[in-house]
Amino acid sequence: MGSLQEQIPFLKIGRKFIYVETPMRVIGIISSLISIVLMVTYKQVSVFLGVEFVAKYSYSPAFKYFVVANGVACFFSTVSLFLVKPCSKNPDRNKYFIIFMTDLVATVFSATGCAAATSFGYTALHGNEHTGWMKICDQFKKFCHRSIESIVLAYFASLLFLFLTIWSAWKSSKLHGVIDCK
């Protein structure tokens, strides 16, 4: 009959793609970690009408969620990183499905964290006249720019996680379609 590699042609592609997939996972993890560090380590103090105001991530529930969600995404992406190599050597549909699920969780948390931070950032940048919220980026320009850099890095990581989720879903579905499920 032949080896499993010969029976399942897509696994040859998968074994070669691991040299692209692994760096993509590492880059996604690093991007998320840098995004977290940028958000957490910066605060700005501004004096307005003699009163001192401080801007930092912990004053915003959206930014707090952004940091936690990126941490969760990093964790699950790291788990899938350690599962990829063994799965490429010894294909198992259950392991591929676990990789798919960890990639999916990383993608969902990363994307929702980005959405929450973007929403708050938009309000900080433009304000909302209907609710009486003033734009604050005029007074906290450095903080706003640092937040934007953090969010952009997180979006980049989120796109990498999305691509990896699609790839792992494809691998899992191919393996499910070829191997008889008993």
VENTASUL-V149191 format. One record per backbone hydrogen bond with DSSP energy under -0.5 kcal/mol. CO is the residue of the C=O (numbers start at 1). NH is the residue of the N-H. E is the energy in kcal/mol with one decimal. If there is no record, write none. Layout:
BEGIN
co: [CO CO]
nh: [NH NH]
e: [E E]
END
This chain:
BEGIN
co: [3 4 7 8 9 9 10 11 12 13 14 16 17 17 18 20 21 22 23 24 25 26 27 28 29 30 31 32 33 34 35 36 37 39 42 44 46 46 48 51 53 54 55 56 57 60 61 62 63 64 65 66 67 68 69 70 71 72 73 74 75 76 77 78 79 80 81 83 84 85 86 92 93 94 95 96 97 98 99 100 101 102 103 104 105 106 107 108 109 110 111 112 113 114 115 116 117 118 119 120 121 122 123 124 124 128 128 128 132 133 136 136 140 141 142 143 144 145 146 147 148 149 150 151 152 153 154 155 156 157 158 159 160 161 162 163 164 165 166 167 168 169 170 171 172 173 174 175 180]
nh: [7 8 9 11 12 13 14 15 16 17 18 19 20 21 22 24 25 26 27 28 29 30 31 32 33 34 35 36 37 38 39 40 41 57 57 55 48 53 51 48 46 56 44 59 60 64 65 66 67 68 69 70 71 72 73 74 75 76 77 78 79 80 81 82 83 84 85 87 88 89 90 96 97 98 99 100 101 102 103 104 105 106 107 108 109 110 111 112 113 114 115 116 117 118 119 120 121 122 123 124 125 126 127 136 137 131 132 133 134 128 139 140 144 145 146 147 148 149 150 151 152 153 154 155 156 157 158 159 160 161 162 163 164 165 166 167 168 169 170 171 172 173 174 175 176 177 178 179 182]
e: [-1.9 -1.9 -0.6 -1.6 -1.2 -0.9 -2.4 -2.6 -1.5 -2.8 -1.1 -1.3 -1.9 -3.8 -2.2 -1.9 -2.3 -2.4 -3.0 -2.3 -2.5 -2.8 -2.7 -2.2 -2.6 -2.8 -2.2 -2.3 -2.6 -2.9 -1.9 -2.8 -2.3 -0.6 -0.6 -2.9 -0.6 -3.6 -1.6 -3.0 -3.1 -0.5 -2.3 -1.8 -2.0 -2.3 -2.6 -2.2 -2.2 -2.5 -3.4 -2.1 -1.9 -2.5 -2.5 -2.4 -2.2 -2.6 -2.3 -2.2 -2.1 -2.2 -1.9 -1.7 -0.9 -1.5 -0.7 -1.7 -1.9 -1.3 -2.3 -2.4 -2.0 -2.0 -2.4 -2.4 -2.6 -2.6 -2.6 -2.5 -2.5 -2.3 -2.5 -2.7 -2.6 -2.3 -2.8 -2.5 -2.3 -2.2 -2.3 -2.4 -2.4 -2.6 -2.3 -2.1 -2.8 -2.6 -1.8 -2.4 -2.1 -2.9 -2.5 -1.7 -2.0 -0.6 -1.0 -1.8 -0.5 -2.9 -1.0 -1.7 -2.4 -2.7 -2.4 -2.4 -2.4 -2.3 -2.1 -2.6 -2.7 -2.1 -1.9 -2.4 -2.2 -2.3 -2.5 -2.4 -2.0 -2.8 -2.4 -2.4 -2.5 -2.2 -2.4 -2.5 -2.7 -2.3 -2.2 -2.5 -2.5 -2.7 -2.4 -2.3 -2.3 -2.0 -1.4 -2.2 -0.8]
END
